[in-house]
Amino acid sequence: MKTLIVSVGALALVPAAAFAASAFDGTWKVDQSRIQLPKTPEIHILKDGEYTCGSCTPPYTIKADGTDQPVAGAVGIDTIAVQAVDANTIAIVEKAHGKVLLTARATAAADGVTATTVETIYEGSTPVVETISWSRVGTLPPGAHAASGTWRATSLALSDNATLVTYAVTDSEFTESGNGESYDAKFDGKHYPIVGSPIGEKVRVKRLGPAQVELQYSVKGKLISISRLRVSSDGQTIHGTSTNVRNHTSVHYTLDKVS
């Protein structure tokens, strides 16, 4: 699931390698009620036939006519198409090598201060659906589309296929699988391919402690995010943090053990 320190005294009698080999093993489910989203707002402006993402890395401005537009410096995608569906809704399509990776609809509510984005992400064996709620920061720019402005994410809901993940750990490697994507990465500092990734993503794993790991994700040699996972002392919860290294925002989440 790309992309979510116990007491020294409690571990004193447990061999580190043995604990690491068992702490993560099993299937885990995201507790959606405990997802903590970044407080940093996002900036999206559709005005005068152009769409600007001021908070993207790098920021970009493209024609908003529904055609595929190249975005220089983007990682993992080649083109983005944006168009106004109606007075309140914007449609977005992201592609790589001509293949659709993401479709999204951002809709401003009638109150003008809240909005909802429904994203479908085409990865793994079945598409993942994310529903994001937003709260406006500041005012609507004059002459801009109703969904334009500066927005802060207030909640995130995931489709069930994005909430389950299975981990297995040995003394030498870390394995993850879920929704048709998987990898088996050794603790040797090398990058390993994620099977099923539509953008050729790779991962490097690092052991931080007996029940804690760091996962570094990259595309074409460029680091895009870092996740840290820590198993609770009772072995029933994983506390995770996923950081986008390009814009320095983080999502905090928890996973509960299923089996």
N, C-alpha and C positions, 0 to 999 in steps of 0.2 A: 504494500500500500504506500506508493511513493508519496506520495506526496504530496505521516503524519511521521541519589547516592544513599544506598542503604547504610545503616550503622556498621562501623568497623567491628564493634563488639559482637554484633549479631552474626558476623561471618567468621569469627575467629576460629571456630571449630570445623569449618567447612572448606575443603580444598577448593581453591579458586577455579581450577579447570573443571572440576566436577559440577560446581554450581553453575558455571557458564553453560555447560552442556545441557542443563535441564531447565534453567530459569525461563528461557524464551519458548521452549518446546510446546507446541499446541496451536490451537486455533483461537483467534481473538476477534472481538467485535468492537467497533467504535461506539462510544457512548456519545450520541449526538447532542445530548443536553449539556455536555461539558466542553464543547468546542469553543475555544477562545480565539476570536479573529483579530487581525491587526487593527490598531487604532488609527493608523495612517490612512487618510482619505485618498480616494482615487478621483482623477479629473478626466472627464470625457465631454467633448464639445462637438455637436453637430450644428453647423451654421454655414449658410451661403454655399451649400453644395460640397462642403469639406468636413471631414471628421478628424479631430485631433485627440490623441490620447496623451495628455500631459504628464501622467504618472507612470506611463510605460517605460521600459528600459530596452532600447533608448526611446525617448519621446518621438512621436511621429505625427505627420499630417498627410492624409490621403484624400482622393476624390471619394465622395459618398454617393456613387451612382450604381452600386450593386455589382460592379466589375472587380475582378481580382487585381489588387494593387500590390506591387512589391514593397516590402518594408526593410530598408537597409538596417543591418545590425541585429535583426531579430534572431533568436536562437530557437531552432526546432520547427519554425514555420517559414514558408516562402512568400505567401501572399495573404492579404486580408481584404474581404469585400464587406462594405458597409452600405446600408441604405435605410431610409425612413420608411417604415411600413404604414404608419399613420401618424397623427399628430402627437401620439404619446409613446410610440414603440419604435425602437431601432433594431434592425436585424444585422448580425455579424456572422461571417463565415471565415474560418482560418483553414489554410491548406498547406500541405507539404508535398512536393513532387506531384501536384495535381490532385492529391487525395485529401478529402475533407477530414480534418482533425477535430474541429469544434464548430458547432453552430450555437448561436445565442440570440435571445430576445430580451432586450432591456425595456421595461415598461414603467413609465412614471404614473403614479396614482393621481386621481383627480384632486387630491389635497395639495399636490405640488411639492410636498416635502418628503414623500416616501417613494420607493421604487422597488421593483423586483426584476431580477435577471434569472432566466432559466437557461442553463447551459447543458448541451449534450456533448460529451467528450467521447470520441471514437477511439478507444484503446482497449486492449484485452479482448476477451471473447465476446463480451456484450457491452454496448455503450453505457457510459456512466452519466447520470443526470444529477446536476447540482442546481439547487434553487437558493439564490442569495437575496436577502432583504437588505435594503439600503435606507439611510437617513440623510437628507440633504444637509450639507454644511454651507452656509451662506445663501445667496440668492441665485435665481436662474439668470444667466447672462442675457442681456437684451438681444432679441432677435434670434435666439437659439432654440433648437428643438426642445420640447418639454423634458426629455430624458437627459438633457445636457446638465453640466454643472460639476460641483465637487460633492462626492458622496462618501459616506463612511458605512462599511458593512456592519450590520447588526446581528445577522443570523445566517446559518448555512445548514441546509438539509441535503443529505446524500441519498441516492437510490441504494437499495439493499446490497446490490452487487459490489458497491464500493466500500462496504463497511466490514467485510470479513477478510482476514489475512491469516496465513499459517506460517509460523516460524519453526526452524529447527537449527540447533547450534551444536557443533562439536568443538574439540580443542583447536581445530585448524580452520573451520569454515562456518559461514552463516548463510542460511537458506531462507528465502521468502517466496511465497506464492499466493496468488489471489486473482480471481476474474481473468484467468488465461494468461497472466503475466508472471514470470518467475525468474529467479537467478540463484546461482550457487557460487558464492564468492569466498575466497580464502582470505584469511587475515595476514596477507603478505604485501599489502600496499599497492597491488595491481588493480586495474579496472576490469570489470567483468560485464559482459553484455546482459541486458535484461531481455529475456526471450518474450516475444509478443509485443515489445515496444514499437509503435509505429514510427518513431523518430530516431531509432537507433540509440536509445539511452543506455548508459553504462553506470555501474556502481562500484565504489570502493568502500570496503568495510574496515572499521577500526575498533578494536576492543578498548573501552575506556575503563572497565572495571569488571568485577565478577558477574554483574547483572546489568551492564550498561554498554551500549554500542553507539558508534557514529556511522552514518551512511552518507556518503558523498556521491551525488548524482551529477553526471555530465553528459553533454551532447557535443559530438565532434571536438572533443578535447576541452570544451569550455564548461567550467563548473557552474551549475545553475541552482542547486539547492543542497542543503545539509540537514539531515534529520538526526536527532538524538533520541534514543529509546532507553528507558530505565524501568526495570521490573521492580515492583513494590516488594517489601520484605515478606509479605504473606504469599507472594507468587500469584496473585489473582488479578493484578492490574499493571498495565504498562503506561507510564507517563511519557508522552511524546512531544517533541517540538520540531517543527519543520520551518526552516529559514530560507527564504529566497535571497541568495547572496547578491543578486543583481540590484534589488531595490531595498534590501535590508529589512524586510518585514517578516514576521514570524506568526505561525499558527500553533497554538497549544491544544493538545487533545489527550484523551485517555482511551485505552483499550481494555475491555474486560474479558477474562478468560472464559471461553465457551467449552473447550474440551482439551 
